[in-house]
Structures are given as C-alpha cells and as structure tokens.
C-alpha cells in the first residue's frame, strides 16, 4: 500500500515571491538533477484559507522507501544549497503521513 507525505510550509508574510524564486532556480533543478522528482505528486501554493503556504505531496512505496528518499535527498549538495536559502523564509513546517483509502482514485 502506498504511503503519501503531505508537507506544508507556512512562510513569513511577504516571503512567497522569494521562496518561489528559490524553488524555481535552485530547488526544482536540484530535485530533477538527482532524480528525486520521481516521487513528487505535486507542489501547490495556498490561495484562500491559511495563506502564505507552500504545500507538496510525495508518494512512496512504504515507510522504508520514504526514509531512504529523505536520507538520500538530505545528502545531495545541490538540494542542501537550496535548503540553506529557503529555511529562513519558513515560519512553520507540518508533515502528515497519509494512507490510501480502500476506495476511490489515488494519484
């Protein structure tokens, strides 16, 4: 059964444009270069409700796959250079692990 990880980063007010620039110029290229983008379902930004949020959803085979993925990603020099830039813009981080329901469509 697949395991999904929903990550929600709430940014400081006024920092979204800077964060988007870092993701576009450093984060996304690092994910693609290392092949890490293969586990990504999607990136999103909030528009209503709680604002100033970057949300991303990842799909893993199981918890071992998830732990291996993050361990490898956090060893990637290009991604960690990006992380050093984005971290000061993040006020809070929430991580949820989600299991597929036994009905309905799944990404």
C-alpha positions in Angstrom: 0.0 0.0 0.0 1.4 3.4 -1.0 2.3 6.0 1.6 1.8 9.7 0.9 3.6 12.5 2.7 1.9 15.9 2.7 4.3 18.7 3.7 3.0 22.2 4.4 5.4 25.1 4.9 4.0 28.3 6.2 6.1 31.2 5.1 6.6 34.6 6.7 4.3 37.2 5.2 5.9 38.8 2.2 8.3 36.0 1.5 6.3 33.9 -1.1 7.9 35.5 -4.1 11.4 35.0 -2.8 10.6 31.3 -1.9 9.1 30.7 -5.4 12.3 32.1 -6.9 14.5 29.8 -4.8 12.3 26.8 -5.7 12.3 27.7 -9.4 16.1 28.5 -9.7 17.6 26.1 -7.1 15.2 23.6 -5.6 13.4 22.2 -8.6 16.6 21.9 -10.7 18.2 20.0 -7.8 15.2 17.6 -7.5 15.3 16.9 -11.2 19.0 16.6 -11.5 19.1 14.0 -8.7 16.0 12.1 -9.9 14.2 13.0 -6.7 11.2 14.5 -8.6 10.1 10.9 -9.5 8.4 10.6 -6.0 6.7 14.0 -6.2 2.9 14.1 -6.8 2.8 17.9 -6.9 3.7 21.3 -5.5 1.0 23.9 -4.6 0.6 27.3 -3.1 -2.4 28.4 -0.9 -4.9 30.9 -2.4 -7.6 31.0 0.3 -7.8 29.8 3.9 -4.4 29.8 5.6 -2.3 32.0 3.3 1.5 32.1 2.6 1.8 28.3 2.4 3.8 26.0 0.1 2.3 22.5 0.0 3.8 19.4 -1.6 2.7 15.9 -1.8 5.0 12.9 -2.2 4.2 9.2 -2.9 6.3 6.4 -1.5 6.1 2.6 -1.7 6.2 2.3 2.1 7.9 3.9 5.1 11.3 2.4 4.3 11.2 3.9 0.8 10.2 7.3 2.4 13.1 7.2 4.9 15.6 6.2 2.2 14.4 9.0 -0.1 14.8 11.8 2.5 18.1 10.4 3.7 19.5 10.5 0.1 17.9 13.9 -0.6 19.5 15.4 2.5 22.9 14.2 1.3 22.5 15.9 -2.0 24.8 19.0 -2.2 22.6 20.9 -4.7 19.4 20.4 -2.7 21.1 21.3 0.6 22.3 24.6 -1.0 18.7 25.3 -1.9 17.6 24.3 1.7 20.0 26.8 3.2 18.3 29.6 1.3 14.7 28.6 1.9 14.9 27.7 5.6 15.0 31.3 6.9 11.7 32.0 5.0 9.8 29.2 6.7 7.8 30.0 9.9 6.4 26.5 10.4 6.5 23.1 8.8 3.8 20.4 9.1 4.3 16.9 7.9 1.4 14.4 7.6 1.6 10.7 6.5 -1.4 9.6 4.6 -2.5 6.1 3.6 -4.6 5.3 0.6 -8.3 4.7 1.4 -9.6 1.4 0.1 -12.0 3.2 -2.3 -11.8 6.0 -4.8 -9.0 7.2 -7.1 -5.4 7.7 -5.9 -2.7 9.8 -7.6 
